[in-house]
Amino acid sequence: MTILSNEAFAVMATCERTKQIFGITVDKICSGQYKFVWAFKIDREKAQREGYDQTNVKGNVTLDAEYPGCPYCGEKRFIICSSCNKFFCYHGQEYVTCPNCGAKGNVVSVEQVDLKGGGY
């Protein structure tokens, strides 16, 4: 089991296939470096109560060796919508539709992310 630092927090994501939201435990490695450690099912109300909508990830993200992926579809890859800045599962397609805002577009690779976990 991965041991978390005192700087671990959670952000929200959406399953691209089921449109269900889920949380991701994120741990800070160092300045601008984060890792996704765990994913879990959660409802909107609980996520807001827990303050997951107040967190932000800005920098490079890697996946922990034990990261299980989306709790609905199992996918470990993700994509960030350039319109709403929220992220969701990515299944390798070249053209995507954001399950959060409905924006459509081609996939572009990035080195760093800037996403906020709220507004779901």
C-alpha distances in whole Angstrom, upper triangle without the diagonal:
4,6,9,13,16,17,15,17,17,20,22,22,25,24,27,28,28,29,26,24,20,18,16,13,14,14,17,16,20,23,23,20,17,14,13,10,10,14,15,19,21,25,27,28,25,24,27,27,23,25,23,26,26,24,24,23,25,24,22,19,17,14,10,10,7,10,12,15,18,17,21,22,19,20,18,21,23,26,27,31,33,35,33,30,28,25,25,23,25,27,29,32,34,36,34,34,32,31,32,35,36,37,37,37,36,33,33,30,29,27,26,26,27,26,26,24,27,30,29
4,6,10,13,14,12,14,15,18,20,21,23,24,26,28,28,28,26,23,20,17,14,11,12,10,13,13,16,19,20,16,14,11,11,7,9,13,15,19,21,24,26,27,24,22,25,25,22,23,21,24,24,21,21,19,22,21,19,16,14,12,8,9,7,9,12,15,18,18,22,22,19,20,17,19,21,24,25,29,31,33,31,28,25,23,23,22,24,26,27,31,33,34,32,33,31,30,30,33,35,35,36,35,34,31,31,28,26,24,23,23,24,23,24,22,25,28,27
4,7,10,12,10,13,15,18,21,22,25,26,29,30,30,30,27,25,21,18,15,12,12,10,12,12,15,18,19,16,14,12,12,9,11,15,17,20,22,25,27,27,24,22,25,25,21,22,20,23,23,20,21,19,22,21,20,17,16,14,11,12,11,12,15,18,20,20,24,25,22,23,20,22,23,26,27,30,32,34,32,29,26,25,25,25,27,29,30,34,35,37,34,35,32,32,31,35,36,37,38,37,37,33,32,30,28,26,24,23,24,24,24,22,25,29,28
4,7,8,6,9,12,15,18,20,23,24,27,29,29,28,26,23,19,16,13,9,9,6,9,10,13,16,17,14,12,10,11,8,10,14,16,19,20,23,24,25,22,20,22,22,18,18,17,20,19,17,17,16,19,18,18,15,15,13,11,13,12,13,16,17,19,20,23,25,22,22,19,21,22,24,24,28,30,31,29,26,24,22,23,23,26,28,30,33,34,35,33,33,30,30,29,32,34,34,36,35,35,31,31,28,26,24,22,21,21,21,20,19,22,25,25
4,5,6,9,13,16,19,21,25,27,29,32,31,30,28,25,21,18,15,11,10,7,7,8,11,13,15,13,11,11,13,11,14,17,18,22,22,25,25,26,23,21,22,22,18,18,17,20,19,16,16,15,17,17,17,16,16,15,13,16,16,16,19,20,22,23,26,28,25,25,22,23,23,25,25,28,30,32,29,26,24,23,25,25,27,30,32,34,36,36,34,35,32,31,30,33,35,35,37,36,36,32,31,29,26,24,21,21,21,20,20,19,22,26,26
4,6,9,12,16,19,22,26,27,30,33,32,31,28,25,22,18,16,12,11,8,9,11,12,14,16,15,13,14,15,14,15,18,19,22,22,24,24,25,21,20,21,20,16,16,16,19,17,15,16,16,18,18,19,18,18,18,16,19,19,18,21,22,24,24,28,29,27,27,24,26,25,27,26,29,30,32,29,26,24,24,26,27,29,32,34,36,37,38,35,35,32,32,30,33,36,36,37,37,37,34,33,30,28,25,23,22,21,20,19,19,21,25,25
4,7,10,13,17,19,23,25,28,31,30,29,26,23,20,16,14,11,9,6,6,9,10,11,13,12,10,11,13,13,15,17,18,21,21,23,23,23,21,18,19,19,15,15,14,16,14,11,12,12,14,15,16,15,16,16,15,19,18,17,20,21,22,23,26,28,26,25,22,23,22,24,23,25,27,28,25,22,21,21,23,24,27,30,31,34,34,35,32,32,29,29,27,30,32,32,34,34,34,31,30,27,24,22,19,18,17,17,16,15,18,22,23
4,7,10,14,16,20,22,25,27,27,25,23,20,16,13,10,7,6,4,6,9,11,13,13,12,9,9,10,9,11,13,15,18,17,20,20,21,18,15,17,17,13,13,12,14,13,10,11,11,14,15,15,13,14,14,13,16,15,14,17,17,18,19,23,24,22,22,19,20,19,21,21,23,25,27,24,21,19,18,20,21,24,27,28,31,32,32,30,30,27,26,25,27,30,30,32,32,32,29,28,26,23,21,19,17,17,16,15,13,16,20,20
4,7,11,13,17,19,22,25,24,22,20,16,14,10,8,6,5,6,9,12,14,15,14,14,10,11,10,10,11,12,13,15,14,17,16,17,15,12,13,14,10,10,8,11,10,7,9,10,13,15,16,14,15,15,14,18,17,15,17,17,17,18,21,22,21,21,18,19,18,19,19,21,23,24,21,18,16,16,18,19,22,25,27,29,31,31,28,27,24,23,22,24,27,27,29,30,30,27,27,25,23,21,18,16,15,13,12,10,13,16,17
4,7,10,13,16,19,21,20,19,16,13,10,6,5,4,6,8,11,14,16,17,16,15,12,11,9,10,9,9,10,12,11,13,13,15,12,9,11,12,9,9,6,9,9,7,9,10,13,15,16,13,15,14,14,18,16,13,15,14,14,15,17,19,18,18,16,17,16,17,16,18,21,22,18,16,14,13,14,16,19,22,25,27,28,28,25,24,21,20,18,21,24,24,26,27,28,25,25,23,22,21,18,15,14,12,10,8,10,14,14
4,7,11,13,16,19,18,16,14,10,8,6,5,7,7,11,13,16,18,18,16,15,12,12,10,11,11,10,11,12,11,13,12,14,12,9,11,13,10,9,5,7,8,6,7,8,12,14,15,13,15,14,15,19,18,14,15,14,13,14,16,18,17,17,15,15,13,14,13,15,17,18,15,12,10,10,11,14,17,20,22,24,25,24,21,20,17,16,15,17,20,21,23,23,24,22,22,21,19,19,16,13,12,9,7,4,7,11,11
4,7,10,13,16,15,12,10,7,6,5,6,9,10,14,16,19,21,21,19,18,15,14,12,13,12,9,10,10,9,10,9,12,11,8,10,13,11,10,7,7,10,9,10,11,14,17,17,15,16,16,17,20,19,15,15,13,11,12,14,15,16,15,14,15,12,13,12,13,16,16,13,11,8,8,9,12,15,18,21,22,23,22,19,18,14,13,11,14,17,18,20,21,23,20,21,21,20,20,18,14,13,10,8,5,6,9,8
4,7,9,12,12,10,9,6,5,6,7,11,12,16,18,20,22,22,20,19,16,15,12,14,12,9,10,10,10,11,11,14,14,11,13,16,15,14,11,11,13,12,12,12,15,17,17,14,16,15,17,19,18,14,14,11,9,11,11,13,13,12,12,12,9,10,9,11,14,15,12,11,7,5,5,8,11,14,17,18,20,19,15,14,11,10,9,13,15,16,17,18,19,17,19,18,18,19,17,14,14,10,10,7,9,10,8
4,6,9,8,6,6,4,6,9,10,14,15,19,21,24,26,26,23,22,19,18,15,16,14,11,11,10,11,11,11,15,15,13,15,18,17,17,14,13,17,16,16,16,18,20,20,17,18,17,19,21,20,16,15,12,9,10,10,11,12,11,12,12,10,10,10,11,15,15,12,12,8,7,5,7,10,13,16,16,18,17,13,12,9,7,7,11,12,14,15,17,18,17,19,19,19,21,19,16,16,13,13,11,11,11,9
4,6,6,5,5,6,7,10,12,15,17,21,23,25,28,28,25,24,21,19,15,17,15,11,11,10,12,13,14,17,17,15,18,21,20,20,17,17,20,19,19,19,21,22,21,18,19,17,19,21,19,15,14,10,7,8,7,7,9,9,11,11,9,11,12,13,17,17,15,15,11,9,6,5,9,10,14,14,17,16,13,12,10,8,10,13,13,15,16,17,18,17,19,19,20,22,21,18,19,16,16,14,15,15,12
4,6,5,8,9,11,14,15,19,20,23,25,27,30,30,26,25,22,21,18,20,18,15,15,14,16,16,16,20,21,19,21,24,23,23,20,19,22,21,21,20,22,23,22,19,20,19,21,22,21,18,16,12,10,12,9,9,11,10,12,11,9,10,11,12,15,16,15,15,12,9,6,5,7,8,12,11,14,13,9,8,7,6,9,12,11,13,13,14,15,14,17,18,19,22,21,18,19,17,18,16,17,16,14
4,6,8,11,13,16,17,21,22,26,28,30,33,33,30,28,25,23,20,21,19,16,16,14,16,17,18,21,22,20,23,26,25,25,22,22,25,24,24,23,26,26,25,22,22,21,23,24,22,19,17,13,10,11,8,7,11,10,13,13,12,13,15,15,19,19,18,18,15,13,9,8,9,9,13,12,15,14,11,11,10,8,12,14,13,15,15,17,17,17,20,21,22,25,24,22,23,21,21,19,20,19,16
4,5,9,11,14,16,20,22,26,29,31,33,34,31,29,26,24,21,22,19,15,14,12,14,14,15,18,19,18,21,23,23,24,21,21,24,24,24,24,26,28,27,24,24,22,24,25,23,20,17,14,11,11,7,8,11,12,15,15,14,15,17,17,21,20,19,19,16,14,11,10,12,13,16,16,19,18,14,13,12,9,12,15,14,17,17,19,21,20,23,24,25,27,26,24,24,21,21,19,19,18,15
4,7,10,13,15,19,21,25,27,30,32,32,29,28,25,23,20,21,19,15,14,12,13,12,12,16,17,16,18,21,21,21,18,18,21,21,21,22,24,26,25,23,23,22,24,25,24,20,18,15,11,12,9,10,14,13,16,16,14,14,15,14,18,17,15,16,13,12,9,10,12,14,17,17,19,17,13,11,10,6,8,11,11,14,15,18,19,19,22,23,24,26,25,22,22,18,18,16,16,15,11
4,7,10,13,17,19,23,26,28,31,31,28,27,24,22,18,19,16,13,11,8,9,9,10,13,14,13,15,18,18,18,16,16,19,19,20,21,24,25,25,22,23,21,23,24,22,19,16,14,10,10,8,10,13,13,15,16,14,15,16,16,20,19,17,17,13,12,10,11,14,16,19,19,22,20,17,15,12,9,10,13,14,17,19,21,22,21,24,24,25,26,25,22,22,18,17,14,14,14,10
4,7,10,14,16,20,22,25,27,27,25,24,21,19,16,17,14,11,9,7,7,7,7,11,11,10,12,15,15,15,12,12,16,16,17,17,21,22,22,20,21,19,20,22,20,17,15,13,10,10,9,12,13,14,15,15,13,14,14,15,18,18,15,15,11,10,9,10,14,16,20,20,22,21,17,16,13,10,9,13,15,17,19,21,23,21,23,23,23,24,23,19,19,15,14,11,11,11,8
4,7,10,13,16,19,22,25,25,23,22,18,16,13,13,10,7,6,5,5,7,9,12,11,9,12,14,13,14,11,12,15,14,16,16,19,21,21,18,18,16,17,19,17,14,12,10,8,7,9,11,12,12,13,14,13,14,15,16,20,20,17,16,12,11,9,11,14,17,20,21,23,23,19,18,15,13,13,16,18,20,21,23,24,22,23,23,23,23,22,18,18,15,14,10,11,13,10
4,7,9,13,16,19,21,22,20,19,15,14,10,11,8,6,5,6,6,9,10,12,10,8,11,13,11,11,8,10,13,12,13,13,17,19,18,15,16,14,15,18,15,12,12,11,9,9,11,14,13,14,13,15,13,15,15,17,20,20,17,16,12,11,11,12,16,18,21,23,25,24,21,20,17,15,15,18,20,22,23,25,25,23,24,23,22,22,20,17,17,14,12,9,10,13,11
4,6,10,13,15,18,19,17,16,12,10,7,7,6,4,6,9,10,13,14,16,14,11,14,16,13,13,10,12,14,11,12,11,15,16,15,12,13,11,12,14,13,9,10,9,9,10,13,14,13,13,11,13,12,14,14,17,20,21,18,16,13,11,11,12,15,18,20,22,24,24,21,21,18,17,16,20,22,23,24,24,25,22,22,21,20,19,17,15,15,13,12,9,12,15,14
4,7,10,13,16,17,16,14,10,9,6,5,5,6,8,11,12,15,16,17,15,12,15,16,13,13,10,13,14,11,12,11,15,16,15,12,12,11,10,13,12,9,11,11,12,12,16,17,15,15,13,15,14,17,17,20,22,23,21,18,15,14,14,15,18,21,23,25,27,27,25,24,21,21,20,23,25,26,27,28,28,25,25,23,21,20,18,16,16,14,13,11,14,17,16
4,7,9,12,13,12,10,7,6,5,6,7,9,12,15,15,18,18,20,18,15,17,18,15,14,11,13,13,10,10,8,12,12,12,9,10,9,10,13,12,10,13,13,14,15,18,19,17,17,14,15,14,16,16,19,21,23,20,17,15,14,15,16,18,21,23,25,27,27,24,25,22,22,21,23,26,26,27,27,27,23,23,21,19,17,15,13,13,12,12,11,14,18,18
4,6,9,11,11,9,6,5,7,7,10,12,15,18,18,21,22,23,20,18,19,20,17,16,14,16,15,12,12,10,12,12,12,10,10,10,9,13,13,12,15,15,17,18,22,22,20,19,16,17,17,19,18,22,23,25,23,20,18,17,18,19,21,24,25,28,29,30,28,28,25,25,24,27,29,29,30,30,29,26,25,22,20,18,16,15,15,15,15,14,17,21,21
4,6,7,8,6,4,7,9,10,13,16,18,21,22,24,24,25,23,20,21,22,19,17,15,17,16,12,11,9,10,10,10,9,10,12,11,15,16,15,18,18,20,22,25,25,23,22,19,19,18,20,19,22,23,25,23,20,19,18,20,21,23,26,27,29,30,31,29,29,26,27,26,28,30,30,31,30,30,26,25,22,19,17,14,14,14,14,15,15,18,22,23
4,7,8,5,5,7,10,11,15,18,21,24,25,27,27,29,26,23,25,26,22,21,19,21,20,16,14,12,12,11,10,10,10,11,11,14,15,15,19,19,21,23,27,27,24,23,19,20,19,21,21,24,25,28,26,22,22,20,22,23,24,26,27,30,31,32,30,31,29,29,28,31,33,32,32,31,30,27,25,22,19,16,14,15,16,17,18,18,22,25,26
4,6,5,7,10,13,15,18,21,24,27,27,30,29,31,28,25,26,27,24,22,20,22,20,16,15,12,12,10,10,11,12,15,14,18,19,19,22,22,25,27,30,30,27,26,22,22,21,22,22,25,25,28,26,23,23,22,24,25,26,29,29,32,32,33,31,32,30,31,30,31,34,33,33,32,31,28,26,23,19,16,14,15,16,17,18,19,23,26,27
4,6,8,12,15,17,20,22,25,28,28,30,29,30,29,25,26,27,24,22,20,21,19,15,13,11,9,8,9,11,14,16,17,20,22,21,24,24,26,28,31,31,29,27,23,23,22,22,21,24,23,26,24,21,21,21,24,25,26,29,29,32,31,32,31,32,29,30,29,30,32,31,32,31,30,27,24,22,18,15,13,13,14,16,17,18,22,25,27
4,7,10,13,16,19,21,24,26,26,28,27,29,28,24,25,26,24,21,19,19,18,14,11,8,6,4,6,9,11,14,16,19,21,19,23,22,23,26,28,28,26,24,21,20,18,18,17,20,20,22,21,18,18,18,21,22,23,26,26,28,28,29,27,28,25,27,26,27,29,27,28,27,26,23,21,18,14,12,9,10,10,13,14,16,20,23,24
4,7,10,13,16,18,21,24,25,27,27,29,27,24,25,26,23,21,19,20,19,15,12,9,8,6,5,6,8,11,12,16,17,16,20,19,21,24,26,26,24,22,18,17,17,17,17,20,21,23,22,18,18,17,20,20,21,24,24,27,27,28,26,28,25,27,26,27,29,28,28,27,26,23,21,17,14,11,9,10,12,13,15,17,20,23,24
4,7,9,12,15,18,21,21,24,24,26,24,20,22,24,20,19,16,17,17,13,11,8,9,7,6,5,6,9,10,13,14,13,16,16,18,20,23,23,20,19,15,15,14,16,15,19,20,23,21,17,17,15,17,18,19,22,23,25,26,27,25,26,23,24,23,25,27,26,27,26,25,22,20,18,15,13,10,10,12,12,14,14,18,21,22
4,6,9,12,15,19,20,23,23,25,23,20,22,24,20,19,16,18,18,14,13,10,12,10,8,5,5,5,6,10,11,9,13,12,15,17,20,20,17,16,12,13,13,15,16,19,21,24,22,18,17,15,16,16,17,20,21,24,25,26,24,25,23,23,23,25,27,27,27,26,25,22,21,18,16,14,12,12,14,14,15,15,18,22,22
4,6,8,12,15,16,19,20,22,20,17,20,21,18,18,14,17,17,14,13,11,13,12,11,7,6,5,6,9,9,7,9,9,11,13,16,16,14,13,10,11,11,14,14,18,20,22,20,17,15,13,13,13,15,18,19,22,23,24,22,23,21,21,20,23,25,25,25,25,24,21,20,18,17,15,14,13,14,13,14,13,17,20,19
4,7,10,14,16,19,21,22,20,17,20,21,18,18,15,18,19,16,16,14,16,16,14,10,9,7,5,8,7,5,8,9,12,13,16,17,14,14,11,13,14,17,18,21,24,26,24,21,18,16,16,15,17,20,21,24,26,27,25,26,23,23,23,26,28,28,28,28,28,24,24,22,20,19,18,16,18,17,17,15,19,22,21
4,7,11,13,16,18,20,17,15,19,19,16,17,14,17,18,16,16,15,18,18,17,13,12,9,8,10,7,5,6,7,9,9,13,14,12,12,10,13,14,17,18,21,24,26,23,21,18,15,15,14,17,19,21,24,26,27,24,25,22,21,21,25,26,27,28,28,28,25,25,23,22,21,20,18,19,17,17,15,18,21,19
4,7,10,13,15,17,15,13,17,18,15,16,13,16,18,16,16,15,19,19,18,14,14,11,11,13,10,7,7,6,6,6,10,11,10,11,10,12,12,15,16,19,22,24,21,19,16,13,12,12,15,17,20,22,25,25,22,22,19,18,18,22,23,24,25,26,26,23,24,22,22,22,20,18,19,16,16,13,16,18,16
4,6,10,13,15,12,11,15,16,14,15,13,15,18,16,18,18,21,22,21,18,17,15,15,16,13,11,9,9,8,6,9,12,11,13,13,15,15,18,19,21,24,25,22,20,17,15,14,13,17,19,22,24,27,26,23,23,20,18,18,22,23,25,26,27,28,25,27,25,25,25,23,21,21,18,17,14,16,18,15
4,7,10,12,11,10,14,15,14,15,13,15,18,17,19,20,23,25,24,21,21,18,18,20,17,14,12,11,9,6,8,11,12,14,15,17,16,18,19,21,24,24,21,20,17,15,14,14,17,19,23,24,27,26,23,22,19,16,17,20,22,24,25,27,28,26,27,27,27,27,25,23,23,19,18,14,15,16,14
4,7,9,7,7,10,11,10,12,11,13,16,16,18,19,23,25,25,22,22,20,20,22,20,17,15,14,12,10,11,15,15,17,18,19,18,20,20,21,24,24,20,20,16,16,15,16,20,22,25,26,29,28,24,22,19,17,16,20,22,24,26,28,29,27,29,28,28,28,26,23,22,19,17,13,13,14,11
4,6,6,6,9,10,11,13,11,12,16,17,19,21,24,27,27,24,25,23,24,26,23,20,19,17,14,13,13,17,18,19,20,22,20,21,20,21,24,23,20,20,16,16,16,17,21,23,26,27,29,28,24,22,19,16,15,18,20,23,25,28,29,28,30,30,29,30,28,24,23,19,17,13,12,13,10
4,6,5,6,9,10,11,10,10,13,15,17,19,23,25,26,24,25,24,25,27,25,22,21,19,16,15,16,19,20,21,21,22,20,20,19,19,22,21,17,18,14,15,15,18,21,24,27,27,29,27,24,21,18,15,13,16,19,21,24,26,28,27,29,29,28,29,26,23,21,18,15,12,10,9,7
4,5,5,6,9,10,10,11,14,16,19,21,25,28,29,26,28,27,27,30,27,24,24,22,19,18,19,22,23,24,25,26,23,24,23,23,25,24,20,20,18,19,19,21,25,27,31,31,33,31,27,25,21,19,16,19,22,24,27,30,32,31,32,32,31,32,29,26,24,20,17,14,11,11,10
4,5,5,6,9,9,10,13,15,18,20,24,26,27,25,26,25,25,27,25,22,21,20,18,17,18,21,22,23,23,25,23,24,23,23,26,25,21,21,18,19,19,21,25,27,31,31,33,32,28,26,23,20,18,21,24,26,29,31,33,31,32,32,31,31,28,25,23,20,17,13,12,13,11
4,6,5,6,5,7,10,11,14,16,20,23,24,21,23,22,22,25,23,20,20,18,16,16,17,20,21,21,21,22,20,21,19,20,23,22,18,18,15,15,16,18,22,25,28,29,31,29,26,24,20,18,16,19,22,24,26,28,30,28,29,28,27,28,25,21,20,16,13,10,8,10,9
4,5,5,6,6,9,11,14,17,20,24,25,23,25,25,25,28,26,23,23,22,20,19,20,23,24,24,24,25,22,22,20,21,23,22,18,18,15,17,18,21,24,27,30,31,32,31,27,25,21,19,16,19,22,24,27,29,31,29,30,30,28,29,26,22,20,16,13,10,8,9,9
4,5,8,9,10,13,16,19,23,26,27,25,27,26,26,29,27,24,24,24,22,21,22,25,26,27,26,27,25,25,24,24,27,25,22,21,19,20,21,24,27,30,33,34,36,34,31,28,25,23,20,23,26,28,31,33,34,33,33,33,31,32,28,25,23,19,16,13,11,13,13
4,6,8,9,11,14,17,20,23,24,22,24,23,23,26,24,21,22,21,20,19,21,24,24,25,24,25,23,24,22,24,26,25,22,20,18,19,20,22,26,29,32,33,35,33,30,28,25,23,20,23,26,28,31,32,34,32,32,31,29,29,26,23,21,18,15,12,11,13,13
4,5,5,7,11,14,18,21,22,21,23,23,23,26,24,22,23,22,20,20,22,25,25,25,24,24,22,22,21,22,23,23,19,18,16,17,19,22,25,28,31,32,33,32,29,27,23,22,19,21,25,26,29,30,32,30,30,29,27,27,24,20,18,15,12,9,8,11,12
4,5,6,9,12,15,18,19,18,20,19,20,23,21,19,19,18,17,17,19,21,21,21,20,21,18,19,17,18,20,20,17,15,13,14,16,18,21,25,27,28,30,29,25,24,20,19,16,19,22,23,26,27,28,26,26,26,24,24,21,17,15,12,9,6,6,10,10
4,6,8,11,15,18,20,18,21,21,22,26,24,21,22,20,18,19,20,23,23,22,21,21,18,18,16,16,18,17,14,13,11,13,15,18,21,25,27,28,29,27,24,22,18,17,14,16,20,21,24,25,27,25,25,25,23,23,20,16,14,11,7,5,3,6,8
4,7,10,13,17,19,18,21,22,23,26,25,22,24,22,21,22,24,26,25,25,23,23,20,20,17,18,19,19,15,14,13,15,18,21,24,27,29,30,31,30,26,25,21,21,17,19,23,23,26,27,29,27,26,26,23,23,20,16,13,11,7,7,6,9,12
4,7,10,13,15,15,17,18,19,23,22,19,21,20,19,20,22,24,23,22,21,20,18,18,15,17,18,18,15,13,12,13,16,19,22,25,27,28,29,28,25,24,20,20,18,20,23,23,25,26,27,25,24,23,21,20,16,13,11,9,6,5,7,11,13
4,6,10,12,12,15,17,18,22,22,19,21,19,19,21,23,24,23,22,20,19,16,16,13,15,16,16,14,11,11,12,15,18,20,24,25,26,27,26,23,23,19,20,17,19,22,21,24,24,24,22,21,20,17,17,13,10,7,6,4,6,9,12,14
4,6,9,8,12,14,16,19,20,17,19,18,18,20,22,23,22,20,17,16,14,14,12,14,15,17,15,11,11,11,14,17,18,22,23,24,24,24,22,22,19,20,18,20,22,21,23,23,23,20,19,17,14,13,10,7,6,5,6,8,11,15,16
4,7,9,12,15,17,21,22,19,22,20,21,23,25,25,24,22,19,17,15,14,12,15,14,16,15,11,12,13,16,18,19,23,23,25,24,24,23,23,20,22,20,21,23,22,23,22,22,19,17,16,12,11,7,5,4,6,9,11,14,17,19
4,7,10,13,16,19,21,18,21,20,21,24,26,26,24,21,18,17,15,14,13,16,16,18,18,14,15,14,17,19,19,22,22,24,24,24,23,24,21,23,22,23,25,23,24,23,22,19,17,14,11,8,5,5,7,9,12,14,17,20,22
4,7,10,13,16,18,16,19,18,19,22,24,24,22,19,16,14,13,13,13,16,17,20,19,15,16,14,17,17,17,20,20,22,22,23,22,23,21,23,23,24,25,24,24,23,21,18,16,12,9,7,5,6,9,11,14,16,19,22,23
4,7,10,13,15,12,15,14,16,19,21,20,18,16,12,11,11,12,12,16,17,20,19,15,14,13,14,15,15,18,18,21,21,22,21,22,20,21,21,23,24,23,23,22,21,17,16,13,11,9,7,7,10,11,13,14,18,21,21
4,7,9,12,10,13,12,15,18,20,19,17,14,11,10,11,13,14,18,20,23,22,18,17,15,15,15,15,17,18,21,21,23,22,24,22,23,23,25,26,25,25,24,22,19,17,14,13,11,10,11,14,14,17,17,21,23,23
4,6,8,6,9,9,12,15,18,17,14,12,8,9,11,14,15,19,21,24,23,19,18,15,15,14,14,16,17,20,22,23,22,23,22,22,23,25,26,26,26,25,23,20,19,16,15,14,14,14,16,16,18,17,21,24,23
4,5,5,9,10,14,15,19,18,15,14,10,12,14,17,19,22,25,27,26,22,20,18,18,16,17,19,20,24,25,27,25,27,25,25,25,28,29,29,29,28,27,23,23,20,19,17,17,17,19,19,20,19,22,26,25
4,6,9,11,14,16,19,18,14,14,11,13,16,19,21,25,27,30,29,25,23,20,20,18,18,19,20,24,26,28,27,28,27,27,28,31,32,31,31,30,29,25,25,22,21,20,20,20,22,22,23,22,26,29,27
4,6,9,12,13,17,16,13,13,11,14,16,20,22,25,28,30,28,26,23,20,19,17,19,19,21,25,27,29,27,28,26,26,27,30,31,31,31,31,30,26,26,24,23,22,22,21,23,22,23,21,25,27,26
4,6,9,11,14,13,10,10,8,11,13,16,18,22,24,27,25,22,19,16,15,14,15,16,19,22,24,25,23,25,23,22,23,26,27,28,28,27,26,23,23,21,21,20,19,18,20,19,20,18,21,24,22
4,7,8,11,10,7,8,7,11,13,16,19,22,25,27,25,23,20,16,15,12,14,15,18,21,24,25,23,23,22,21,22,26,26,27,27,27,26,23,24,22,22,22,21,20,22,20,21,19,22,24,22
4,6,9,8,5,5,4,8,9,13,15,18,22,23,22,20,16,13,11,9,11,12,14,17,20,21,19,20,18,17,19,22,23,23,23,23,23,20,21,19,20,20,19,18,20,18,19,17,19,21,19
4,5,6,5,5,6,9,9,12,15,17,21,22,20,18,15,12,9,7,10,11,15,17,20,20,17,17,16,14,16,19,20,21,21,22,22,19,21,20,21,21,21,18,20,17,18,15,17,19,16
4,6,6,8,10,13,13,16,18,20,24,25,22,21,17,15,12,10,14,14,18,20,23,23,20,20,18,16,17,21,22,23,24,25,25,23,25,24,24,25,24,22,23,20,20,17,19,20,17
4,6,8,11,13,13,16,18,19,23,24,22,21,17,15,12,10,13,13,17,18,21,21,18,18,17,14,16,20,20,22,22,23,24,22,24,24,25,26,25,23,24,21,21,18,19,20,17
4,6,9,11,12,15,17,19,23,24,22,21,18,15,11,8,10,10,13,15,19,19,16,17,16,14,17,20,20,21,21,22,22,20,22,22,23,25,24,22,24,22,22,20,21,22,19
4,6,9,11,15,17,20,23,25,23,22,19,15,12,9,11,10,13,16,19,20,18,19,18,17,19,22,22,23,23,23,23,20,22,21,22,23,23,21,23,21,22,20,22,23,20
4,6,8,11,14,17,20,22,21,19,16,13,10,6,7,7,10,13,16,17,15,16,16,15,17,20,20,21,20,20,19,16,18,17,19,20,20,19,21,19,20,19,21,22,20
4,7,10,13,16,19,22,21,18,16,12,10,7,8,9,11,14,17,18,16,18,17,17,18,21,21,22,21,21,19,16,17,16,16,17,17,16,18,17,19,17,20,22,20
4,7,11,14,16,19,18,16,14,10,9,6,5,7,8,11,13,15,13,15,14,15,17,19,19,19,18,17,16,12,13,12,13,14,14,14,16,15,18,17,20,21,20
4,7,10,13,15,15,12,10,7,5,4,5,8,9,11,13,14,11,13,11,12,14,16,16,16,15,15,14,11,12,11,12,13,13,11,13,12,14,14,16,18,16
4,7,9,12,12,10,8,5,6,6,6,9,10,11,11,11,9,11,9,11,12,14,14,13,12,12,11,8,9,9,10,12,12,10,12,11,13,14,16,17,16
4,6,9,8,6,6,4,7,9,9,13,13,14,14,13,10,11,9,11,11,12,13,11,12,11,12,9,10,10,9,12,11,8,9,8,10,11,13,14,14
4,5,6,5,6,6,8,11,11,14,15,14,13,12,9,9,6,9,9,9,9,8,9,9,10,9,10,12,12,15,13,11,11,9,11,13,14,13,13
4,6,5,8,9,12,14,14,17,17,16,15,13,11,11,9,13,11,10,11,8,10,9,10,10,10,12,11,14,13,11,10,10,12,14,15,15,16
4,6,8,11,13,16,16,19,19,18,17,14,12,11,9,12,10,8,9,7,9,10,12,13,13,15,15,18,16,13,12,11,13,14,14,13,14
4,6,9,11,15,16,19,20,19,19,17,14,12,9,10,8,7,9,8,11,13,15,15,15,17,16,18,16,13,11,9,10,11,11,9,10
4,7,10,14,15,18,19,19,18,17,14,13,10,12,10,10,12,11,13,14,15,14,14,14,13,15,13,9,8,6,7,9,10,10,11
4,7,11,12,16,18,18,18,17,13,12,9,9,7,9,11,11,13,14,16,14,15,15,14,16,14,10,9,6,7,7,8,9,9
4,7,9,13,14,15,16,15,12,11,8,9,8,11,12,12,13,14,15,13,13,14,13,15,13,10,10,8,9,9,11,12,11
4,6,10,12,13,14,14,10,10,8,8,8,11,12,12,13,14,15,12,14,14,15,17,16,13,14,11,12,11,13,14,12
4,7,9,11,13,13,10,11,10,10,11,14,14,15,15,15,15,12,15,14,15,17,17,15,16,14,16,14,16,17,15
4,6,7,10,10,8,10,10,11,13,16,15,15,13,13,12,10,12,12,14,16,16,15,17,16,18,17,19,20,18
4,6,9,10,9,12,12,13,16,18,17,17,15,14,13,11,14,14,16,19,20,18,21,20,22,21,23,23,21
4,7,9,9,13,14,15,18,20,18,17,15,13,11,9,12,12,15,17,19,18,21,20,23,23,25,25,24
4,6,7,10,12,14,17,18,16,15,12,11,9,8,11,13,16,19,20,20,22,21,24,24,25,25,23
4,7,10,13,16,18,18,16,14,11,8,6,5,9,11,14,18,19,19,21,21,24,24,26,26,25
4,7,10,13,15,15,12,11,7,6,4,6,10,13,16,19,20,19,21,20,23,23,24,24,22
4,6,9,12,12,9,8,6,6,6,7,11,13,16,19,19,18,19,18,20,20,21,20,19
4,6,9,8,6,6,4,7,9,10,13,16,18,21,21,19,19,18,19,19,19,18,16
4,5,6,5,5,6,9,11,11,14,16,17,20,19,16,16,14,15,15,15,14,12
4,6,6,8,10,12,15,14,17,19,20,23,21,18,18,16,16,15,14,13,11
4,6,8,11,14,16,16,18,20,20,22,21,17,17,14,13,12,11,9,7
4,6,9,12,15,16,18,20,20,23,22,18,17,15,15,14,13,11,10
4,6,10,13,14,17,20,21,24,23,20,19,17,18,18,17,14,13
4,7,10,12,14,17,18,21,21,18,18,16,17,18,18,16,15
4,7,10,12,16,17,21,21,19,19,18,20,20,21,19,18
4,7,9,13,15,18,19,18,18,18,20,21,22,21,20
4,6,10,13,17,18,17,19,19,22,23,24,23,23
4,7,10,13,15,14,16,17,20,21,22,23,22
4,7,10,12,12,15,16,19,21,23,23,23
4,7,9,10,13,15,19,20,23,24,24
4,6,7,10,13,16,18,21,23,23
4,7,10,13,17,19,22,24,25
4,7,10,13,16,19,21,22
4,6,10,12,15,17,18
4,7,10,13,15,16
4,7,9,11,13
4,6,8,10
4,7,8
4,6
4
